[in-house]
């Protein structure tokens, strides 16, 4: 454990230790207390103390994609590492195809081509949908000209004089996030077999999650507020006080974690004075 992090098990132990007999948050089971604490860690992890993890993944050559990590919450960047150790970020391309098609008898030998939602309260035929399989094949029967929108210059056999502003893309390749199948579709322009994915991790899925020490008191306030929020025996003014205390601690934690120093301000200002040769 790093010195600037506190484990959830320690916070839960301290929280139960400080509860007295006449406390409004008393008589709460360990399961409920841990569940509320995990919800708080997840909320802080998305809004205040984001944990950015960097993971090197192999590209599946069959589907030309990489599977998302189990603790994936949001994508930060995708890139490849060069010989200089620098991460070269790939461009996001929403036009990469990841289409699927309805499964046929030839795809499934069992003949069961329907997904049934077992958890649905109404297990009826209208809740069934047909299975899908990957199908990235072209929808055109002939060859397509990718430069159909380009200006052709007859003086240079049509090879010069392209349309200004059409865009040049990214030298390393591009990607598209596919949340339907929990993977990232790749379109690499090199022989790279691995990519680095930087993503926002869901810390609540860890065995014993950690939280920044700056947000420790905010998590305690969150736990107390959520415990008494729906208790009818707790006075309304106490619920209001607990809610106000939680948001005050949340603002303090956010201010401490995302501190903006004078040096950061100078570095941001100086970025506008960089010059490069014009072509």
Secondary structure in CASP SS format (residue, H / E / C, confidence):
PFRMAT SS
TARGET T0000
AUTHOR 0000-0000-0000
METHOD secondary structure of the structure
MODEL  1
X C 1.00
X C 1.00
X C 1.00
X C 1.00
X E 1.00
X E 1.00
X E 1.00
X H 1.00
X H 1.00
X H 1.00
X H 1.00
X H 1.00
X H 1.00
X H 1.00
X H 1.00
X H 1.00
X H 1.00
X C 1.00
X C 1.00
X C 1.00
X C 1.00
X C 1.00
X C 1.00
X C 1.00
X C 1.00
X C 1.00
X C 1.00
X C 1.00
X C 1.00
X H 1.00
X H 1.00
X H 1.00
X H 1.00
X H 1.00
X H 1.00
X H 1.00
X H 1.00
X H 1.00
X H 1.00
X H 1.00
X H 1.00
X H 1.00
X H 1.00
X H 1.00
X H 1.00
X H 1.00
X H 1.00
X C 1.00
X C 1.00
X C 1.00
X C 1.00
X E 1.00
X E 1.00
X E 1.00
X E 1.00
X E 1.00
X E 1.00
X E 1.00
X C 1.00
X E 1.00
X C 1.00
X C 1.00
X C 1.00
X C 1.00
X E 1.00
X E 1.00
X E 1.00
X C 1.00
X C 1.00
X C 1.00
X C 1.00
X E 1.00
X E 1.00
X E 1.00
X E 1.00
X E 1.00
X E 1.00
X E 1.00
X E 1.00
X E 1.00
X E 1.00
X C 1.00
X C 1.00
X C 1.00
X C 1.00
X C 1.00
X E 1.00
X E 1.00
X E 1.00
X C 1.00
X E 1.00
X E 1.00
X C 1.00
X C 1.00
X C 1.00
X C 1.00
X C 1.00
X C 1.00
X C 1.00
X E 1.00
X E 1.00
X E 1.00
X C 1.00
X C 1.00
X C 1.00
X C 1.00
X C 1.00
X C 1.00
X C 1.00
X C 1.00
X C 1.00
X C 1.00
X C 1.00
X E 1.00
X E 1.00
X C 1.00
X C 1.00
X C 1.00
X C 1.00
X C 1.00
X C 1.00
X C 1.00
X C 1.00
X C 1.00
X H 1.00
X H 1.00
X H 1.00
X C 1.00
X E 1.00
X E 1.00
X C 1.00
X E 1.00
X E 1.00
X E 1.00
X C 1.00
X C 1.00
X C 1.00
X C 1.00
X C 1.00
X C 1.00
X C 1.00
X C 1.00
X C 1.00
X C 1.00
X C 1.00
X C 1.00
X C 1.00
X C 1.00
X C 1.00
X C 1.00
X C 1.00
X C 1.00
X C 1.00
X H 1.00
X H 1.00
X H 1.00
X C 1.00
X C 1.00
X C 1.00
X C 1.00
X C 1.00
X C 1.00
X C 1.00
X C 1.00
X C 1.00
X C 1.00
X C 1.00
X C 1.00
X C 1.00
X C 1.00
X C 1.00
X C 1.00
X E 1.00
X E 1.00
X E 1.00
X E 1.00
X E 1.00
X E 1.00
X C 1.00
X C 1.00
X C 1.00
X C 1.00
X E 1.00
X E 1.00
X E 1.00
X E 1.00
X E 1.00
X E 1.00
X C 1.00
X C 1.00
X C 1.00
X C 1.00
X C 1.00
X E 1.00
X E 1.00
X E 1.00
X E 1.00
X E 1.00
X E 1.00
X E 1.00
X E 1.00
X C 1.00
X H 1.00
X H 1.00
X H 1.00
X C 1.00
X C 1.00
X C 1.00
X C 1.00
X E 1.00
X E 1.00
X E 1.00
X H 1.00
X H 1.00
X H 1.00
X H 1.00
X H 1.00
X H 1.00
X H 1.00
X H 1.00
X H 1.00
X H 1.00
X H 1.00
X H 1.00
X H 1.00
X H 1.00
X H 1.00
X H 1.00
X C 1.00
X C 1.00
X C 1.00
X C 1.00
X C 1.00
X C 1.00
X C 1.00
X H 1.00
X H 1.00
X H 1.00
X H 1.00
X H 1.00
X H 1.00
X H 1.00
X H 1.00
X H 1.00
X H 1.00
X H 1.00
X H 1.00
X H 1.00
X H 1.00
X H 1.00
X H 1.00
X H 1.00
X H 1.00
X H 1.00
X H 1.00
X H 1.00
X H 1.00
X C 1.00
X C 1.00
X C 1.00
X C 1.00
X H 1.00
X H 1.00
X H 1.00
X H 1.00
X H 1.00
X H 1.00
X H 1.00
X H 1.00
X H 1.00
X H 1.00
X H 1.00
X H 1.00
X C 1.00
X C 1.00
X C 1.00
X C 1.00
X C 1.00
X C 1.00
END
